[in-house]
Amino acid sequence: MREVMGSSPVGSILKMRETCKRRLPVFIVNCALSFTNGSARICYRAWNCEGYMKQSQKPLLTFCIPAYNASAYLPRCADSILDDLISCEDLGRPEDLAEILIIENGSSDNTTQIAEDLKAEYPLLIDVLHSDKGLPNARNAGMRVARGSYTVFVDADDLWLCGSVRLIRRLINRYHADLYTFGYETDAFVQDHGLAGKTVYANTPEKVEKRRAFIISRPMMRTQAWAKVYRTALIQEKGLYFDERMNFCEDGEYTIRFTGNIESLVMSGVPVYHYSYSADSMMRGYDEARIDAYIRAMKTSAAQMDGESELIRKAFREYVLCHLNLLLVRNVYNRQINITEEERTQKMKELCEVPVFAKALSEVQLRDCLNTQMLPELFLKLKMRQPAALLCRAKAELNKRREGGA
C-alpha cells in the first residue's frame, strides 16, 4: 500500500476519501488509517450498496499473478502493483486501469487465505482463481478470463515498478500494438536490451521479423513472459495459451509462438519489473529428468520452425545453443554437483550429441559465436571441449556470486 508522506497525512487521506466519493458515487468508501514510524498508510475498501461488485468498464490491463506456496512474498508483490495503480489516480479509477488476478495453484501453505484477504481488502481490483499445479496452468486460467485489453504476467516473488502503468498506458494510446516488451531490473543489474531508454516500433512484416529474431536469439535475457504486455484479444481469439505439458522453457516456447502471430511490436528499454533471484527459481544440481524436460522443450520449439525465414531459424539456433550453455553451467559445471571432472566431460559430450543441440552446433556460423554469450559454443563447434569447460566453470562461479553466493 502506498505511504502518504508529509506534514499532514490525515489531510492527505481525507483528500483521497473525497476523491473516491466523487469517482465512486455508487459505493461507500471507507478509509482506514494507521501510523508506522511516523508515516501514514492508507487502505481503502469499497462496497457496492446493492451487495455485489460490478465494474463500469473493461480495464486497460489484467495482471496475472500465479501463486504457489507464495505466502512469504505475495502481499509484497500485490502491494507493488497497487502502489502503481494508486499513483495513477489522476488518470482514472484504479479499477478502470487494471484488474489483478491471483491464481492459486495447489499451494500447501496459507497462500489461498492471503489471496482471499487481499481480495476482501480490494474487491474492485483483485479476484482469486484456482488452477491445477504448474505455472502454465495458472497463467492460462488467468488468460482465459482476463477482461483487460492487455495482459501482464507478474511472478509472485517479483515486484512491479511504480510508474510502469503510466508508461504502458501512454505507449498503448500511441501505438495500439499487439505486444510491448520492456526492460527489467535485478538486485545486480538493469537490463534495457541495449535500447538505453529508447522506444522502437515495428509495424511491418520486415521490422517485426527483425525484432522477433532479436528477442528469440537471447532467451535468458529476452524471452521471459514477464516485463511484457500482450494484447488479450489476440490471445483469446487465436488460442495462444501456454503449453501445459511443459515445466521448463515454457516462457521461451510461448514467446516464439506468440511473436509468430503478431503484426506490430513496441520495444522499450525502460524497466517495469524487478526480478528476484531465488533458490526455487534456479536450477541447482544435476538432474536427468530436468535435462530431459529441457530437451523436450527444445524439440517442441524446433517443430515450430517449419516455414520460418532464415533470419528466424538463425535466431532459433542461437536460442537452442543458449539453452545448451545454460544446462552446462547450471547442471554440469556447477560446483555444488559432486561429480568428477571426467564425469563432467562425459556429460558435456552427451549433451552435445543430443540431436537438437548437435544440429544447432553443426549449422551455427563461427562468426555468430564471437560474443561472450556464445563463446563456449564456439569451442564446442570446434570440438575444443577443454576451453569450453573452463568458460562454463567460470560462468558458474560468476552466477554463484551474482545470485548471492549460494
C-alpha positions in Angstrom: 0.0 0.0 0.0 1.2 3.5 -0.8 2.6 5.6 2.0 1.3 9.1 2.2 4.1 11.3 3.4 4.0 14.9 4.5 3.2 17.3 7.3 -0.5 16.5 7.3 -1.1 12.8 6.5 -4.6 13.0 7.8 -5.4 15.8 5.3 -3.9 13.7 2.5 -6.2 10.8 3.4 -9.3 13.0 3.7 -8.4 14.4 0.3 -8.3 10.8 -1.1 -11.5 10.0 0.7 -13.3 12.9 -1.1 -11.7 11.9 -4.4 -13.1 8.4 -4.0 -16.5 9.7 -3.2 -16.6 11.8 -6.3 -15.3 9.0 -8.5 -17.3 6.1 -7.0 -20.7 7.6 -6.4 -22.5 4.2 -6.0 -20.0 2.9 -3.5 -19.5 3.5 0.2 -15.7 4.2 0.6 -14.1 3.6 3.9 -10.6 4.8 4.5 -8.6 3.3 7.4 -5.6 5.0 8.8 -2.7 3.6 10.7 0.7 5.0 11.6 4.0 3.3 11.3 7.3 5.0 12.1 5.7 8.4 11.7 4.3 7.8 8.2 0.7 7.3 7.3 -0.5 4.3 5.3 -3.8 4.4 3.6 -6.1 1.4 2.8 -9.4 1.9 1.2 -12.2 -0.6 0.7 -15.3 -0.2 -1.4 -18.6 -2.0 -1.0 -21.3 -2.0 -3.6 -24.5 -0.8 -1.9 -26.5 -3.5 -3.6 -24.3 -6.2 -2.3 -22.3 -7.1 -5.4 -19.4 -5.7 -7.3 -19.8 -4.5 -10.9 -17.1 -2.9 -13.0 -18.2 0.1 -15.0 -15.9 -0.6 -18.0 -13.3 -3.0 -19.3 -9.9 -2.3 -17.6 -6.8 -1.5 -19.6 -4.7 -4.2 -18.1 -5.1 -7.6 -16.5 -2.3 -8.6 -14.1 -2.0 -12.4 -13.7 -0.1 -13.5 -10.6 0.4 -17.3 -10.4 0.8 -18.1 -6.7 2.2 -21.4 -5.5 3.3 -21.5 -1.8 3.7 -17.8 -2.1 2.6 -16.7 1.4 6.0 -15.2 2.2 6.0 -12.7 -0.8 2.5 -12.5 -2.3 1.5 -9.4 -0.2 4.6 -7.5 -1.3 4.1 -8.4 -4.9 0.4 -7.3 -4.8 1.3 -4.1 -3.0 3.8 -3.2 -5.7 1.0 -3.2 -8.3 -1.5 -1.5 -6.0 1.0 1.3 -5.3 1.5 1.9 -9.0 -2.3 2.0 -9.6 -2.9 4.4 -6.8 -0.1 6.6 -8.1 -2.1 6.9 -11.3 -5.1 8.5 -9.6 -5.0 11.4 -12.0 -5.5 9.0 -14.9 -8.8 7.5 -13.6 -10.1 5.0 -11.1 -7.7 2.1 -10.3 -10.3 -0.5 -11.3 -10.6 1.2 -14.7 -6.9 0.9 -15.2 -6.4 -2.7 -14.2 -7.7 -5.9 -12.6 -5.4 -8.2 -10.6 -6.0 -11.9 -10.9 -4.2 -14.0 -8.3 -4.2 -17.6 -9.5 -3.5 -20.1 -6.6 -2.4 -23.4 -8.0 -2.2 -26.2 -5.4 -0.4 -24.5 -2.5 0.2 -26.3 0.8 0.7 -23.1 2.8 -1.7 -20.3 3.5 -1.4 -18.6 0.1 -5.1 -19.1 -0.5 -6.0 -17.2 2.7 -3.7 -14.4 1.9 -5.1 -14.1 -1.6 -8.6 -14.0 -0.3 -7.7 -11.4 2.3 -6.3 -9.2 -0.5 -9.5 -9.7 -2.5 -11.6 -8.7 0.6 -9.4 -5.5 1.0 -9.6 -4.5 -2.7 -12.7 -6.2 -4.1 -12.9 -3.9 -7.1 -9.3 -4.7 -8.1 -8.5 -8.2 -7.1 -10.0 -11.6 -7.8 -8.8 -15.0 -6.8 -8.8 -18.0 -9.1 -7.6 -21.6 -8.7 -5.9 -23.9 -11.1 -4.1 -27.2 -11.2 -0.4 -27.2 -10.3 2.1 -25.8 -12.8 2.9 -22.3 -13.9 1.4 -22.8 -17.4 -1.9 -23.9 -15.9 -2.1 -20.9 -13.6 -1.3 -18.4 -16.3 -3.8 -20.0 -18.7 -6.5 -19.8 -16.1 -6.0 -16.1 -15.8 -5.7 -15.5 -19.6 -8.9 -17.3 -20.3 -11.0 -14.9 -18.1 -8.9 -11.7 -18.5 -11.1 -8.7 -19.0 -8.2 -6.2 -19.6 -7.4 -5.1 -23.1 -3.9 -6.2 -22.4 -2.5 -9.0 -20.2 0.6 -8.8 -18.0 2.3 -11.6 -16.1 3.9 -11.0 -12.7 5.5 -13.8 -10.7 4.5 -13.8 -7.0 8.1 -13.5 -5.8 8.9 -10.4 -8.0 7.9 -6.8 -7.9 6.2 -4.4 -10.3 7.9 -1.0 -10.5 6.0 2.2 -9.7 5.4 4.4 -12.7 5.1 1.5 -15.2 1.3 1.6 -15.7 1.5 5.3 -16.6 4.3 4.4 -19.2 2.4 1.5 -20.6 -0.9 3.4 -20.9 1.0 6.2 -22.8 2.6 3.7 -25.2 -0.7 1.8 -25.8 -2.6 5.0 -26.6 0.1 5.9 -29.1 0.9 2.6 -30.8 -2.0 0.1 -30.2 0.4 -2.7 -30.8 0.0 -6.5 -30.3 3.0 -6.8 -28.0 5.1 -4.4 -25.8 8.4 -5.5 -24.3 10.2 -3.6 -21.6 13.4 -3.6 -19.6 13.7 -5.1 -16.1 16.0 -4.9 -13.1 17.5 -7.3 -10.6 19.5 -6.6 -7.4 22.6 -6.8 -9.5 21.9 -5.1 -12.9 19.4 -3.3 -15.1 18.6 -5.0 -18.5 17.5 -2.4 -21.1 18.1 -4.6 -24.1 20.6 -2.1 -25.4 17.9 0.5 -26.0 19.1 2.9 -23.3 15.6 4.3 -22.7 14.6 4.4 -26.4 11.4 3.0 -27.9 11.4 1.0 -31.1 8.2 0.5 -33.0 7.8 -2.3 -35.6 4.7 -2.4 -37.7 5.7 -4.0 -41.0 6.4 -7.7 -41.5 10.1 -7.0 -42.1 10.5 -4.9 -39.0 8.5 -7.3 -36.8 10.6 -10.2 -38.1 13.9 -8.4 -37.3 12.7 -7.6 -33.7 11.3 -11.1 -33.3 14.7 -12.6 -34.2 16.4 -10.1 -31.7 14.1 -11.5 -28.9 14.5 -15.2 -29.7 18.3 -15.1 -30.1 18.9 -14.3 -26.4 16.4 -16.4 -24.4 18.0 -15.8 -21.0 17.5 -12.0 -21.4 14.5 -11.5 -23.7 12.0 -14.4 -23.8 10.7 -14.2 -20.3 6.9 -13.9 -20.1 7.1 -11.1 -17.6 8.1 -7.5 -18.5 5.8 -7.8 -21.5 2.3 -6.6 -22.3 0.2 -8.9 -24.6 -3.0 -8.0 -26.5 -5.7 -10.0 -24.7 -7.9 -10.3 -27.8 -5.1 -11.9 -29.8 -4.5 -14.5 -27.0 -8.2 -15.4 -26.7 -9.2 -15.3 -30.4 -6.2 -17.4 -31.6 -6.0 -19.6 -28.5 -2.4 -18.5 -27.7 -2.1 -20.2 -24.3 0.9 -21.7 -22.6 1.7 -25.4 -23.3 0.6 -27.1 -20.1 2.8 -30.1 -20.7 5.9 -28.0 -20.1 7.5 -27.4 -16.8 10.7 -25.9 -18.2 11.3 -23.3 -21.0 7.6 -22.6 -21.2 8.3 -18.9 -21.4 10.6 -19.2 -24.4 8.3 -21.6 -26.2 5.4 -19.2 -25.7 7.4 -16.2 -26.8 8.4 -17.9 -30.1 4.8 -18.9 -30.7 3.1 -15.6 -29.7 5.5 -13.4 -31.6 4.8 -15.6 -34.7 1.2 -14.3 -34.6 1.8 -10.5 -34.1 1.6 -7.7 -36.7 3.1 -5.0 -34.5 5.6 -4.7 -31.7 6.9 -2.0 -29.4 10.2 -2.4 -27.5 11.2 -0.1 -24.7 14.3 -0.2 -22.6 12.6 1.3 -19.6 12.4 -1.2 -16.7 8.9 -2.0 -15.4 9.7 -5.1 -13.4 12.1 -6.3 -10.6 13.2 -9.9 -11.0 14.2 -11.6 -7.7 16.6 -14.4 -7.7 15.5 -17.3 -5.5 16.7 -20.8 -4.9 13.3 -22.1 -6.1 13.6 -20.4 -9.5 17.2 -21.5 -10.3 18.4 -24.9 -11.4 20.8 -26.5 -8.9 22.3 -29.9 -9.0 22.5 -32.5 -11.8 19.0 -33.8 -12.6 18.5 -36.1 -15.6 14.7 -35.5 -15.5 15.2 -31.8 -15.7 17.6 -32.1 -18.6 15.2 -34.4 -20.4 12.4 -31.8 -19.9 14.7 -29.1 -21.4 15.4 -31.3 -24.4 11.7 -32.0 -25.0 11.1 -28.2 -24.8 13.8 -27.6 -27.5 12.2 -30.3 -29.7 8.7 -28.7 -29.3 10.0 -25.3 -30.3 12.1 -26.7 -33.2 8.9 -28.1 -34.7 7.6 -24.6 -35.0 10.5 -23.6 -37.3 8.9 -25.2 -40.3 8.1 -22.4 -42.8 10.1 -19.8 -40.8 12.5 -17.4 -42.6 16.3 -18.0 -42.4 16.6 -15.0 -40.1 14.3 -16.6 -37.5 15.9 -20.1 -38.0 19.3 -18.4 -37.3 17.9 -16.8 -34.2 16.5 -20.1 -33.1 19.9 -21.9 -33.5 21.3 -19.3 -31.0 18.2 -19.9 -28.8 19.0 -23.6 -28.7 22.7 -23.1 -28.0 22.0 -20.6 -25.2 20.0 -23.4 -23.5 22.8 -25.8 -24.1 25.0 -23.3 -22.4 22.6 -23.0 -19.5 22.4 -26.7 -19.0 26.2 -27.0 -18.9 26.6 -24.1 -16.5 23.8 -25.0 -14.1 23.6 -28.7 -14.4 27.1 -29.9 -15.2 29.8 -27.3 -14.1 28.0 -26.0 -11.0 30.4 -26.8 -8.1 27.5 -27.9 -6.0 27.3 -31.0 -8.1 29.5 -33.7 -6.6 30.9 -35.5 -9.7 34.4 -35.9 -11.0 35.9 -33.8 -13.9 35.8 -36.9 -16.1 32.1 -37.3 -15.4 31.5 -33.6 -16.2 33.4 -34.0 -19.5 31.3 -37.1 -20.3 28.0 -35.2 -19.5 29.1 -32.4 -21.8 29.8 -34.8 -24.6 26.4 -36.5 -24.2 24.6 -33.2 -24.3 26.4 -32.0 -27.4 25.3 -35.3 -29.1 21.6 -34.8 -28.4 20.1 -34.3 -31.9 18.6 -30.8 -31.3 21.8 -29.5 -29.9 24.1 -31.3 -32.4 22.0 -29.8 -35.3 22.4 -26.3 -33.9 26.1 -26.7 -33.4 26.5 -28.0 -36.9 24.5 -25.2 -38.5 25.6 -22.2 -36.5 28.2 -20.0 -38.2 31.5 -19.3 -36.4 31.0 -15.6 -36.8 27.8 -15.8 -34.8 29.6 -17.3 -31.8 32.1 -14.4 -31.5 30.5 -12.9 -28.4 30.6 -13.6 -24.6 27.2 -15.3 -24.6 28.1 -17.8 -27.3 31.9 -18.3 -26.7 31.5 -21.7 -25.1 29.6 -22.9 -28.2 32.4 -21.6 -30.4 34.8 -24.0 -28.8 32.2 -26.8 -28.8 31.7 -26.3 -32.5 35.5 -26.6 -33.0 35.5 -29.8 -30.8 37.6 -28.0 -28.2 35.8 -29.2 -25.1 38.5 -28.2 -22.6 38.3 -24.4 -23.1 34.5 -24.7 -23.4 34.6 -26.4 -19.9 36.7 -23.6 -18.5 34.3 -21.0 -19.7 31.3 -22.9 -18.3 33.0 -23.3 -15.0 33.8 -19.5 -14.9 30.2 -18.7 -15.7 29.0 -21.0 -12.9 31.2 -19.1 -10.4 30.1 -15.8 -11.7 26.4 -16.8 -11.3 27.2 -18.0 -7.8 28.5 -14.6 -6.7 25.8 -12.7 -8.6 22.9 -14.7 -7.1 24.0 -14.4 -3.5 26.8 -16.9 -3.1 24.6 -19.9 -2.9 
